[in-house]
Amino acid sequence: AVGIGADVTYDAQNPNVPGTFKGLIDSVHIYNRALSAEEIADTTRTADESAVVWLDFEETTEKTYEAETFSSFGGDWQDIPEGNPNNKNFCANGLVSPDRTVQPELVEVKKGYEEIALTSENAKSGKFVLENRKLFTNLNEFDATWNLTENGVVIQSGSLSAEDLNVEPLAKKTISIAYSQPEVKANADYFLNVSFKLKEDAPYAKAGHEIAHEQFALDFSKDAKVAPTSVDVASMPDLKVSEEGLLTTITNQSGDLVVTFDRALGTVTGINYKGKDLIVDNDHGSIKTPGIMPNFYRAGTDSDLGYYYQFMTSKWRYAGLSKKVVKVETVKDSTKQISFKVSSTLPVADNSAYEQVFTVYGSGDIKIETTLNPTQGLPIIPEISNMLTMPREFANVSWFGRGPDENYIDRQWGYPVGVYSKDVKEFYTDFIKPQETGNHTDVRWVALTNNDGLGLLAKAELGTPMEFNALLYTPEQLSNYNHSFYLQEGDITLRLTNRQMGLGGDNSWGAMPFEKYQNLADKQYKYTVTLKPISSNEVSGLNQ
C-alpha cells in the first residue's frame, strides 16, 4: 500500500505515529525500479514505461455547485464511468448526520437501549413492575412523572415516590400509579405516559433530560357513560348541487363551502372554504394532475435501494397517475348528502381494480372510501394512499398520532401517541441523499391550517388509525435527486395513507423489510378517510 500525504499504517492508538504528512508535496514520482544518481538529479525527466505513478499537480479541474456548503459523498467529484469507483452515500447513512444533527431513527435506538423497564399485565389496574437494568445505579437517582391523557390532552398527572423509585441495580419491584378512572367519553383514546428524567446534571446531559419513557393504552370503552355517536344525516343542512358538463358542484347551505367533483377524472378536484382553495393541482415533478389522486409509491430509502426497490416496485410508481375511470355513478339519497361511486382500473399495475366512493354531507364532511384489489402476481406495494396538494399557506400541521419525529410501521416503538404540532418544513429530514421521510403512524386525525386557523382536517375511521405525510416535495422529486439543495420547494404534498411498508434495515445491501411489514399484492386493501374544512385548529374541536 502507498500513502501520499498520509501514513496508511497509521495507528490511532500510538501517539508517536502521525496520521498525516505536515509538509507540502509538489510532485510524486514512483517507479518500478531503482534510479541511478544521475536520473534522480535530472529535473527534466518525463514519465517513461518504468513510471508507476506520476503526479505533478499542475492541472486541476474546478467544479461548482449550487450550494455553498453541503455534505458530499462518492461520485460528487467524479462519477464511476470516469474511473473513480465509489460507494455513493454508503458512508453517510448512519444515525447522525456529518454535522452531528440527530436523525429521527436515533430516537428508536435510544428506546431500545433504555435501562429502565416498566411493564404491566393490566395497566387499568394501576399495578406495574418497575425493573432496573442498570448495573450500578439505583433508580432513586432519577425523577419519574406520569400523566393520563384523553385524546392527547392531559387530564391527570403525578409523580412516582422516592420509595417507588428505590430499586437497586438489576432488581425489580411492583409499584402502583395512583391515577383514577376518568368519566369516560365515548370514542375517546386514553393513554398513561410515564417519563424518567435526570434529577441532576450529568456529564452527557442536563437535569430534566429524559432517559426512558413508557406508554400504556387504556381501554375504557366498556365504561363509557355516553353511547357512541352516529352520523345523523337527517339533521344536517341541505346541499345545493349543480352540474355543468362533467363537473358537479356541491355548495353547503351557508354558501361558504364549495366542493367540485370531476366525473371524467373520478375525483374531487376542488375544495373552497370561506374563499380559500384548500386543494390545488398535484405537481409530480414534470407531471401535473388535479385533485385527490391515488398513490402507491414512496421515494426509495438507502435500505430500499440495496434490494433494487426501484426496479422491483416500478409497476406501482405511476400506477396512480395511470388510473383509468371505467364508471361513475352519482347517488343522491337526500338533499343532505350526495355520493359518487367510481370504478377504475390501474393499467400500469396490470389493470388492478380500484374503487372509491366520495360522499359529501351537509355537515361539510367529505368521506372517501377506497378499495384496492391488486392483480395477482404483482410485486409488493410501497404505499396505499390518497395524495393531494394544499397551498403553502396551510403550513401549520397538528395531528393526533405517533410523534413528534417521523415513524413507520416497523419503527414506532420510541414515538408515543399524542397531539403534536409542527411547521410543514420540519417534516423533511436531510438524509444526505433525498429519500422517503416525514411519515407518521397510528394517526387519528391530522389538520393543516393557516395562521388564522382555517384549513383542512383529515380523520381516520374510528378504531382504524391511518398514516400521513406532509412535505414540500413529492415522492417523485425525492426519487430523482442526489442532494437536497437540488429540490425545489413547492406547495404541500399531503399523503393520507392506509399503510406504507416498513423500512427494514437489517442490512442495506439486499435485506427487505420483514414480510409482516410489507404490503403484499395478494389481498384487498380498504380504508376510509374523512375530510372536513375547519376554521379553528383548537385541539378540543379537532377531537370531535
VEXDREN-2710 file (C-alpha; in Angstrom, 1 decimal):
% VEXDREN-2710
k/r/px/py/pz
1/ALA/0.0/0.0/0.0
2/VAL/1.2/3.5/-0.8
3/GLY/0.0/6.6/1.1
4/ILE/0.6/10.0/-0.4
5/GLY/0.3/12.7/2.2
6/ALA/-0.9/10.1/4.8
7/ASP/0.5/7.1/6.6
8/VAL/-1.6/4.1/5.6
9/THR/-0.2/2.2/8.5
10/TYR/-1.3/4.9/10.9
11/ASP/-2.2/3.6/14.4
12/ALA/-4.6/5.9/16.2
13/GLN/-3.6/4.3/19.5
14/ASN/0.1/5.2/19.0
15/PRO/0.6/9.0/19.6
16/ASN/4.2/8.7/18.2
17/VAL/3.0/7.9/14.7
18/PRO/1.5/10.9/13.0
19/GLY/-1.5/10.3/10.8
20/THR/-0.6/12.8/8.0
21/PHE/2.5/14.4/6.5
22/LYS/2.8/18.0/7.7
23/GLY/4.8/19.4/4.8
24/LEU/3.9/20.3/1.2
25/ILE/4.2/17.8/-1.7
26/ASP/5.0/19.4/-5.1
27/SER/5.3/16.2/-7.1
28/VAL/5.2/12.4/-6.7
29/HIS/7.1/10.0/-9.0
30/ILE/7.0/6.3/-8.3
31/TYR/9.0/3.8/-10.4
32/ASN/9.1/0.1/-10.7
33/ARG/12.9/0.1/-10.5
34/ALA/15.7/1.9/-8.6
35/LEU/17.0/5.1/-10.2
36/SER/20.6/6.0/-10.7
37/ALA/22.1/9.1/-9.1
38/GLU/22.1/10.8/-12.5
39/GLU/18.5/10.0/-13.1
40/ILE/17.5/11.4/-9.7
41/ALA/19.4/14.6/-10.3
42/ASP/17.7/15.1/-13.7
43/THR/14.9/17.5/-13.1
44/THR/13.8/17.4/-16.8
45/ARG/12.8/13.7/-16.6
46/THR/9.4/12.8/-18.0
47/ALA/7.3/9.7/-17.4
48/ASP/8.5/6.6/-19.2
49/GLU/7.5/2.9/-19.1
50/SER/9.0/2.4/-15.6
51/ALA/6.9/5.1/-14.1
52/VAL/4.1/3.7/-12.0
53/VAL/2.7/7.0/-10.5
54/TRP/3.5/10.4/-12.0
55/LEU/1.8/13.3/-10.2
56/ASP/2.9/16.9/-10.8
57/PHE/-0.3/18.6/-9.5
58/GLU/0.0/21.1/-12.4
59/GLU/-3.5/20.5/-13.7
60/THR/-6.7/20.9/-11.7
61/THR/-10.4/20.7/-12.5
62/GLU/-12.8/23.2/-10.9
63/LYS/-16.3/22.1/-10.2
64/THR/-19.0/24.4/-8.9
65/TYR/-22.2/23.5/-7.0
66/GLU/-25.4/25.4/-6.4
67/ALA/-25.0/25.2/-2.6
68/GLU/-22.1/26.9/-0.9
69/THR/-21.9/24.1/1.7
70/PHE/-23.4/20.6/1.7
71/SER/-22.5/17.1/2.7
72/SER/-20.7/15.5/-0.2
73/PHE/-20.3/11.8/-0.9
74/GLY/-18.8/9.4/-3.5
75/GLY/-19.5/10.4/-7.1
76/ASP/-19.8/14.2/-6.4
77/TRP/-16.3/14.8/-7.8
78/GLN/-16.0/12.2/-10.4
79/ASP/-18.6/9.6/-11.3
80/ILE/-17.9/5.9/-11.7
81/PRO/-17.8/5.8/-15.5
82/GLU/-14.9/8.3/-15.4
83/GLY/-12.8/5.8/-13.5
84/ASN/-13.5/6.8/-9.9
85/PRO/-15.0/3.8/-8.0
86/ASN/-17.1/4.8/-5.0
87/ASN/-19.9/3.7/-2.8
88/LYS/-22.1/6.8/-3.3
89/ASN/-23.5/7.8/0.2
90/PHE/-22.9/4.4/1.8
91/CYS/-20.5/6.0/4.3
92/ALA/-23.1/8.7/5.3
93/ASN/-26.3/6.8/6.1
94/GLY/-25.9/6.4/9.8
95/LEU/-27.9/7.7/12.8
96/VAL/-26.2/11.1/13.0
97/SER/-25.5/13.5/10.1
98/PRO/-22.0/14.7/9.4
99/ASP/-22.7/18.0/11.2
100/ARG/-23.9/15.9/14.2
101/THR/-27.6/16.6/13.6
102/VAL/-29.5/13.8/15.3
103/GLN/-31.7/11.9/12.8
104/PRO/-35.1/10.6/13.8
105/GLU/-34.2/7.0/13.8
106/LEU/-31.8/7.6/16.7
107/VAL/-34.9/8.0/18.9
108/GLU/-35.8/4.4/18.2
109/VAL/-32.3/3.3/19.1
110/LYS/-32.4/5.2/22.4
111/LYS/-35.7/3.5/23.2
112/GLY/-34.1/0.1/22.6
113/TYR/-31.2/1.0/24.8
114/GLU/-33.3/2.1/27.8
115/GLU/-32.1/0.6/31.1
116/ILE/-35.4/1.2/32.9
117/ALA/-38.4/-1.0/32.1
118/LEU/-42.0/-0.6/33.2
119/THR/-44.5/-3.3/32.4
120/SER/-48.0/-4.3/33.3
121/GLU/-50.3/-7.3/32.6
122/ASN/-53.2/-5.0/33.1
123/ALA/-52.5/-1.2/33.1
124/LYS/-56.1/-0.4/34.1
125/SER/-55.4/-2.0/37.5
126/GLY/-52.7/0.6/38.2
127/LYS/-50.2/-2.1/39.1
128/PHE/-46.8/-2.1/37.3
129/VAL/-43.5/-3.9/37.5
130/LEU/-40.6/-1.4/37.6
131/GLU/-37.3/-3.0/36.5
132/ASN/-33.8/-1.5/37.0
133/ARG/-31.5/-2.9/34.3
134/LYS/-28.6/-0.7/35.3
135/LEU/-25.5/-2.3/36.8
136/PHE/-24.5/0.2/39.4
137/THR/-27.2/2.9/39.8
138/ASN/-30.3/2.9/42.0
139/LEU/-33.4/4.3/40.3
140/ASN/-33.9/6.8/43.1
141/GLU/-31.3/8.9/41.5
142/PHE/-33.9/9.8/38.8
143/ASP/-37.2/11.6/38.8
144/ALA/-40.3/10.0/37.4
145/THR/-43.6/11.6/36.4
146/TRP/-46.8/10.3/34.9
147/ASN/-49.8/11.7/33.2
148/LEU/-53.1/10.4/31.9
149/THR/-54.3/11.8/28.5
150/GLU/-57.7/11.8/26.9
151/ASN/-57.5/12.3/23.2
152/GLY/-54.0/13.6/23.7
153/VAL/-55.0/16.2/26.3
154/VAL/-53.6/15.7/29.9
155/ILE/-56.4/15.2/32.4
156/GLN/-54.4/13.8/35.4
157/SER/-50.7/13.8/36.4
158/GLY/-48.5/12.9/39.3
159/SER/-45.0/11.6/40.3
160/LEU/-43.6/8.3/41.5
161/SER/-42.5/8.5/45.1
162/ALA/-38.9/8.0/46.4
163/GLU/-40.0/4.6/47.7
164/ASP/-41.3/3.6/44.3
165/LEU/-38.0/4.5/42.8
166/ASN/-35.9/2.8/45.4
167/VAL/-34.9/-0.1/43.1
168/GLU/-31.4/-1.5/43.3
169/PRO/-29.4/-2.4/40.2
170/LEU/-30.6/-5.5/38.4
171/ALA/-33.7/-5.6/40.6
172/LYS/-37.4/-5.1/40.1
173/LYS/-40.5/-4.3/42.2
174/THR/-44.2/-3.9/41.9
175/ILE/-45.5/-0.3/42.2
176/SER/-48.8/1.4/42.0
177/ILE/-49.6/4.5/39.9
178/ALA/-52.4/6.3/41.5
179/TYR/-54.5/7.6/38.6
180/SER/-58.2/7.4/38.9
181/GLN/-60.5/6.3/36.2
182/PRO/-62.0/9.3/34.5
183/GLU/-65.5/9.8/33.4
184/VAL/-65.1/8.0/30.2
185/LYS/-66.1/9.6/26.9
186/ALA/-67.3/7.5/24.0
187/ASN/-64.8/7.1/21.2
188/ALA/-62.0/8.7/23.2
189/ASP/-58.5/7.4/23.4
190/TYR/-56.8/7.2/26.8
191/PHE/-53.1/6.7/27.4
192/LEU/-50.9/6.6/30.6
193/ASN/-47.5/8.0/30.0
194/VAL/-44.5/7.6/32.4
195/SER/-41.3/9.5/32.0
196/PHE/-37.9/9.1/33.8
197/LYS/-35.6/12.1/33.8
198/LEU/-32.2/13.1/35.2
199/LYS/-32.6/14.6/38.7
200/GLU/-29.2/16.4/38.4
201/ASP/-26.8/17.5/35.6
202/ALA/-24.8/14.6/34.2
203/PRO/-21.7/14.7/32.0
204/TYR/-23.8/13.8/29.0
205/ALA/-27.0/15.9/29.6
206/LYS/-28.6/18.5/31.9
207/ALA/-31.1/17.9/34.6
208/GLY/-34.5/17.1/33.2
209/HIS/-33.2/15.1/30.2
210/GLU/-35.5/12.1/29.6
211/ILE/-33.6/8.8/29.8
212/ALA/-36.6/6.5/29.5
213/HIS/-40.4/6.6/28.8
214/GLU/-43.3/4.2/28.5
215/GLN/-46.8/4.5/27.3
216/PHE/-49.8/2.3/28.0
217/ALA/-53.1/2.3/26.1
218/LEU/-56.1/2.1/28.5
219/ASP/-59.2/0.6/27.0
220/PHE/-62.1/2.2/28.9
221/SER/-64.6/1.8/26.0
222/LYS/-66.9/-0.6/28.0
223/ASP/-67.1/2.0/30.8
224/ALA/-68.3/4.9/28.6
225/LYS/-71.3/6.5/30.1
226/VAL/-72.4/8.0/26.7
227/ALA/-73.2/5.8/23.8
228/PRO/-71.0/6.3/20.7
229/THR/-72.5/9.0/18.5
230/SER/-73.7/8.1/15.0
231/VAL/-73.9/10.3/12.0
232/ASP/-77.4/11.9/11.9
233/VAL/-77.7/12.8/8.2
234/ALA/-81.4/13.8/8.6
235/SER/-80.5/16.7/10.9
236/MET/-77.8/18.1/8.6
237/PRO/-78.3/21.3/6.5
238/ASP/-79.3/20.9/2.8
239/LEU/-76.8/20.9/0.0
240/LYS/-77.1/22.7/-3.3
241/VAL/-76.0/20.6/-6.3
242/SER/-75.4/21.8/-9.9
243/GLU/-73.9/20.2/-12.9
244/GLU/-72.1/21.7/-15.9
245/GLY/-70.7/19.2/-18.4
246/LEU/-68.7/16.6/-16.4
247/LEU/-68.3/18.8/-13.4
248/THR/-70.6/18.6/-10.4
249/THR/-70.5/21.5/-7.9
250/ILE/-71.8/21.0/-4.3
251/THR/-72.4/24.0/-2.1
252/ASN/-73.3/23.9/1.5
253/GLN/-76.3/25.8/2.9
254/SER/-74.3/28.8/4.2
255/GLY/-72.5/29.1/0.9
256/ASP/-69.0/29.2/2.4
257/LEU/-68.1/25.6/1.2
258/VAL/-67.9/24.6/-2.5
259/VAL/-66.8/21.1/-3.5
260/THR/-66.1/20.3/-7.1
261/PHE/-66.2/16.7/-8.4
262/ASP/-64.9/15.9/-11.9
263/ARG/-66.8/12.9/-13.2
264/ALA/-64.3/12.4/-16.0
265/LEU/-61.4/12.1/-13.6
266/GLY/-63.4/10.4/-11.0
267/THR/-62.3/12.5/-8.1
268/VAL/-62.7/15.7/-6.0
269/THR/-60.8/18.4/-7.8
270/GLY/-61.7/21.4/-5.7
271/ILE/-62.5/22.3/-2.1
272/ASN/-63.0/26.0/-1.5
273/TYR/-63.8/27.1/2.0
274/LYS/-64.5/30.7/3.0
275/GLY/-62.9/31.9/-0.2
276/LYS/-59.8/29.8/0.2
277/ASP/-58.8/27.0/-2.1
278/LEU/-57.8/24.1/0.2
279/ILE/-56.5/21.9/-2.6
280/VAL/-54.7/22.7/-5.8
281/ASP/-53.2/20.8/-8.7
282/ASN/-50.8/18.0/-7.8
283/ASP/-47.3/18.5/-9.1
284/HIS/-45.4/15.3/-9.7
285/GLY/-42.2/16.9/-10.9
286/SER/-42.9/17.3/-14.6
287/ILE/-46.5/15.8/-14.4
288/LYS/-49.4/17.9/-13.1
289/THR/-52.7/16.3/-12.1
290/PRO/-55.7/17.9/-10.4
291/GLY/-57.4/16.9/-7.2
292/ILE/-57.2/13.9/-4.9
293/MET/-55.2/11.1/-6.6
294/PRO/-54.3/7.6/-5.6
295/ASN/-50.6/7.0/-4.7
296/PHE/-48.8/3.7/-4.4
297/TYR/-45.1/4.8/-4.3
298/ARG/-42.6/6.2/-1.9
299/ALA/-39.1/7.5/-2.7
300/GLY/-36.6/4.7/-2.1
301/THR/-34.6/4.8/1.1
302/ASP/-31.0/3.8/1.4
303/SER/-32.0/0.3/2.5
304/ASP/-34.6/0.1/-0.3
305/LEU/-32.0/0.7/-3.0
306/GLY/-29.9/-2.2/-1.7
307/TYR/-32.5/-4.7/-2.9
308/TYR/-33.2/-2.8/-6.2
309/TYR/-36.5/-1.5/-4.9
310/GLN/-36.9/1.0/-7.7
311/PHE/-37.0/-1.8/-10.3
312/MET/-38.9/-4.3/-8.1
313/THR/-41.8/-1.9/-7.5
314/SER/-41.7/0.0/-10.8
315/LYS/-45.2/-1.0/-11.7
316/TRP/-46.6/0.9/-8.7
317/ARG/-44.6/4.1/-9.3
318/TYR/-47.0/5.7/-11.8
319/ALA/-50.0/3.4/-11.1
320/GLY/-52.0/6.2/-9.5
321/LEU/-51.3/8.6/-12.4
322/SER/-52.4/5.9/-14.8
323/LYS/-55.8/5.5/-13.2
324/LYS/-58.5/4.9/-15.9
325/VAL/-62.1/5.7/-14.9
326/VAL/-64.4/3.0/-16.1
327/LYS/-67.7/4.1/-14.5
328/VAL/-69.0/6.9/-12.2
329/GLU/-72.4/6.6/-10.6
330/THR/-74.0/9.6/-8.8
331/VAL/-76.2/8.7/-5.9
332/LYS/-78.3/11.4/-4.2
333/ASP/-80.1/9.8/-1.3
334/SER/-81.5/13.1/0.0
335/THR/-80.9/16.8/0.0
336/LYS/-78.4/16.2/2.8
337/GLN/-75.8/14.1/1.0
338/ILE/-74.5/13.1/-2.4
339/SER/-72.2/10.2/-3.3
340/PHE/-70.1/9.4/-6.3
341/LYS/-69.2/5.7/-6.8
342/VAL/-66.1/5.5/-9.0
343/SER/-64.9/2.3/-10.6
344/SER/-61.4/2.4/-12.1
345/THR/-58.5/0.3/-13.3
346/LEU/-54.8/0.8/-12.9
347/PRO/-53.3/-0.1/-16.4
348/VAL/-49.7/0.3/-15.3
349/ALA/-50.3/-2.1/-12.4
350/ASP/-51.7/-4.9/-14.6
351/ASN/-55.2/-3.4/-14.6
352/SER/-55.7/-3.8/-10.8
353/ALA/-59.2/-2.8/-9.7
354/TYR/-59.5/0.5/-7.9
355/GLU/-62.8/1.7/-6.4
356/GLN/-63.7/4.8/-4.5
357/VAL/-66.9/6.3/-3.0
358/PHE/-66.9/10.0/-2.4
359/THR/-69.7/11.3/-0.2
360/VAL/-70.3/14.9/0.6
361/TYR/-72.5/15.7/3.6
362/GLY/-74.5/18.8/4.5
363/SER/-72.2/19.0/7.6
364/GLY/-69.3/19.7/5.3
365/ASP/-67.7/16.3/5.7
366/ILE/-66.2/14.6/2.6
367/LYS/-65.9/10.9/3.2
368/ILE/-63.6/8.9/0.9
369/GLU/-63.9/5.1/0.9
370/THR/-61.1/3.4/-1.0
371/THR/-60.7/-0.2/-2.1
372/LEU/-57.7/-1.6/-4.0
373/ASN/-57.8/-5.1/-5.4
374/PRO/-54.3/-5.8/-6.8
375/THR/-53.9/-8.1/-9.7
376/GLN/-52.3/-11.4/-8.7
377/GLY/-48.6/-11.7/-9.2
378/LEU/-47.7/-8.0/-8.7
379/PRO/-44.8/-7.1/-6.5
380/ILE/-45.1/-5.6/-3.0
381/ILE/-46.9/-2.2/-2.8
382/PRO/-44.8/0.6/-1.3
383/GLU/-47.8/2.5/-0.1
384/ILE/-51.6/2.7/-0.4
385/SER/-52.7/6.3/0.0
386/ASN/-54.7/9.3/-1.3
387/MET/-52.4/12.2/-2.3
388/LEU/-53.5/15.8/-2.6
389/THR/-51.8/19.2/-2.7
390/MET/-52.6/22.1/-0.4
391/PRO/-51.4/25.7/-0.9
392/ARG/-48.2/26.6/1.1
393/GLU/-50.0/28.9/3.5
394/PHE/-51.5/25.9/5.3
395/ALA/-48.2/25.1/6.8
396/ASN/-49.3/24.6/10.4
397/VAL/-49.6/20.8/10.9
398/SER/-51.2/19.3/14.0
399/TRP/-52.0/15.6/14.5
400/PHE/-53.1/13.0/17.0
401/GLY/-50.8/10.0/16.5
402/ARG/-47.3/9.0/17.0
403/GLY/-44.6/11.6/17.1
404/PRO/-43.1/14.1/17.3
405/ASP/-40.4/12.6/15.0
406/GLU/-41.2/10.6/11.9
407/ASN/-42.1/6.9/12.4
408/TYR/-43.0/3.8/10.4
409/ILE/-44.8/0.6/11.0
410/ASP/-41.5/-1.2/11.8
411/ARG/-40.0/1.8/13.6
412/GLN/-42.6/3.2/16.0
413/TRP/-41.6/2.0/19.5
414/GLY/-39.9/5.2/20.6
415/TYR/-42.6/7.6/19.4
416/PRO/-45.6/7.9/21.8
417/VAL/-49.1/8.6/20.6
418/GLY/-50.0/12.2/21.4
419/VAL/-51.1/15.5/20.0
420/TYR/-48.2/17.3/18.2
421/SER/-47.7/20.4/16.1
422/LYS/-45.0/21.3/13.6
423/ASP/-44.4/23.6/10.6
424/VAL/-44.5/21.6/7.4
425/LYS/-40.8/22.4/6.8
426/GLU/-39.9/20.4/9.9
427/PHE/-41.2/17.2/8.4
428/TYR/-38.3/16.9/6.0
429/THR/-35.1/15.2/7.2
430/ASP/-32.0/15.7/5.1
431/PHE/-30.6/12.1/4.9
432/ILE/-27.7/13.4/2.8
433/LYS/-29.4/11.8/-0.2
434/PRO/-33.1/12.7/-0.6
435/GLN/-35.4/9.8/0.1
436/GLU/-38.6/8.9/1.9
437/THR/-39.1/10.9/5.1
438/GLY/-41.7/12.5/7.3
439/ASN/-44.2/9.7/7.8
440/HIS/-46.4/9.2/11.0
441/THR/-48.3/6.2/12.1
442/ASP/-51.3/5.4/14.3
443/VAL/-52.9/8.7/13.4
444/ARG/-56.5/9.5/14.4
445/TRP/-56.6/12.9/12.7
446/VAL/-54.3/15.5/11.1
447/ALA/-55.1/19.2/10.4
448/LEU/-53.3/21.6/8.2
449/THR/-54.2/25.2/8.8
450/ASN/-53.0/28.7/8.0
451/ASN/-52.1/31.4/10.6
452/ASP/-55.8/32.2/11.0
453/GLY/-56.7/28.6/12.0
454/LEU/-58.5/27.9/8.7
455/GLY/-57.7/24.8/6.9
456/LEU/-58.4/21.1/6.3
457/LEU/-58.9/18.3/8.8
458/ALA/-58.5/14.6/7.8
459/LYS/-59.9/12.0/10.1
460/ALA/-59.4/8.2/10.2
461/GLU/-62.3/5.8/10.6
462/LEU/-63.0/5.2/14.3
463/GLY/-60.8/2.4/15.6
464/THR/-58.7/2.2/12.4
465/PRO/-55.8/4.7/12.6
466/MET/-54.2/5.9/9.4
467/GLU/-50.8/7.2/8.5
468/PHE/-49.9/10.6/7.0
469/ASN/-47.0/12.5/5.4
470/ALA/-46.8/16.2/4.7
471/LEU/-43.9/17.6/2.8
472/LEU/-43.0/20.5/0.4
473/TYR/-41.8/17.8/-2.1
474/THR/-43.5/15.0/-4.0
475/PRO/-42.3/11.4/-3.8
476/GLU/-41.3/11.8/-7.4
477/GLN/-39.0/14.7/-6.6
478/LEU/-37.4/12.8/-3.7
479/SER/-36.7/9.9/-6.1
480/ASN/-34.9/12.0/-8.7
481/TYR/-32.1/14.0/-6.9
482/ASN/-28.9/13.2/-5.2
483/HIS/-28.8/16.2/-2.9
484/SER/-31.4/18.3/-1.1
485/PHE/-30.2/21.6/-2.5
486/TYR/-31.4/20.5/-5.9
487/LEU/-35.0/20.1/-4.6
488/GLN/-37.4/23.0/-5.3
489/GLU/-39.9/23.6/-2.6
490/GLY/-43.5/23.7/-3.8
491/ASP/-46.9/23.5/-2.3
492/ILE/-47.7/20.9/0.4
493/THR/-48.0/17.3/-0.7
494/LEU/-50.3/15.6/1.8
495/ARG/-50.5/11.8/1.7
496/LEU/-53.3/10.2/3.7
497/THR/-52.2/6.6/3.9
498/ASN/-53.8/3.3/4.7
499/ARG/-50.4/1.7/5.1
500/GLN/-46.8/2.4/4.0
501/MET/-44.5/-0.6/4.0
502/GLY/-41.8/-0.8/6.7
503/LEU/-38.2/0.5/6.3
504/GLY/-36.4/-2.7/7.1
505/GLY/-32.7/-2.1/7.6
506/ASP/-31.3/-5.4/8.9
507/ASN/-28.7/-4.5/6.3
508/SER/-28.7/-2.1/3.4
509/TRP/-27.3/-4.4/0.7
510/GLY/-30.2/-6.7/0.0
511/ALA/-32.4/-7.2/3.0
512/MET/-36.1/-6.3/2.6
513/PRO/-38.5/-5.3/5.3
514/PHE/-39.8/-8.4/7.2
515/GLU/-42.8/-9.8/5.4
516/LYS/-45.3/-8.7/8.1
517/TYR/-44.2/-5.1/7.3
518/GLN/-44.6/-5.5/3.5
519/ASN/-47.8/-4.7/1.6
520/LEU/-48.2/-7.9/-0.3
521/ALA/-50.3/-7.7/-3.5
522/ASP/-52.3/-10.9/-2.7
523/LYS/-55.0/-9.2/-0.7
524/GLN/-57.6/-6.4/-0.7
525/TYR/-56.8/-3.0/0.9
526/LYS/-59.7/-1.0/2.1
527/TYR/-59.8/2.2/4.2
528/THR/-61.8/5.3/4.9
529/VAL/-60.7/8.9/5.4
530/THR/-63.0/11.9/6.0
531/LEU/-62.0/15.4/5.1
532/LYS/-63.6/18.4/6.8
533/PRO/-62.8/22.1/6.3
534/ILE/-62.2/23.9/9.6
535/SER/-61.9/27.5/10.8
536/SER/-60.1/26.7/14.1
537/ASN/-57.2/24.5/15.0
538/GLU/-58.1/24.2/18.7
539/VAL/-57.5/20.6/19.7
540/SER/-60.8/20.3/21.5
541/GLY/-62.6/20.9/18.3
542/LEU/-60.4/18.6/16.2
543/ASN/-61.1/15.7/18.6
544/GLN/-64.8/15.9/17.9
END
